[in-house]
Amino acid sequence: MDELTARLANCYTGAIHDVLRAMAHERVVLPSAIRPLDPAHKLAGPVWTASGHIDRTQSAHDTLLGWAGLLSKAPPGRVIVCQPQNHEVALMGELSAETLKNKGVLGYVVDGGCRDTEFILKIGFPVFFSFYTPSDIVGRWIPDRFGAPITIGDVTICDGDYLLGDRDGVVVIPRAVAAEAVTKTEAVMQTEN
């Protein structure tokens, strides 16, 4: 874990949001529907982005191959943030969570569905998502971009931005101001204490 990630993990979303707003960064909070699978989990770190779309013309084999590609490309020490462009299928489940945890991925944030939640809770992999569903991606969904800017709600997220998620929500910190924002947030928290 890099030093900035460790420092950010000691912050909380309300404080980092207030600091970013004071720094004239308004659109930094992901939609309120995106929530932690385990409210006790906090998630902090640099972002790696992914996106995809529903495509029912793809074979089961091709969609699984595409998903395996996403899992294999995911860099350790990062938080995956996914814009799946649908609210039909689960973009996180048992095998994927286990694979990403074993790779050293810090956690997963998706504007989409999650399944196999009992298992994910058991292994302790941090997932933030917007709905539950038993439906999977097989024959239905294919990734289309990695490391490119994505938009969730009114927040544009770029590869290398930082993210902090807790039970109150998820805040995205633009990479260019991440160190300054964390330093200012630490000062605010010291004052509050």
Buried (B, 14 or more C-beta within 10 A) or exposed (E): EEEBBEBBBEBBBBBBBBBBEEBEBEEBBBBEEBBBBBEEBBBBBBBBBBBBBBBEEBEEEBBBEBBEBBBEEBBEBBBBBBBBBBEBBBBBBBEBBBBBBEBEBBBBBBBBBBBBBEBBBEEEBBBBBBBEBEEBBBBBBBBEEBBEEBEBBEBBBBBBBBBBBBEBBBBBBBBEBBBEBBEBBBEBBEEEE
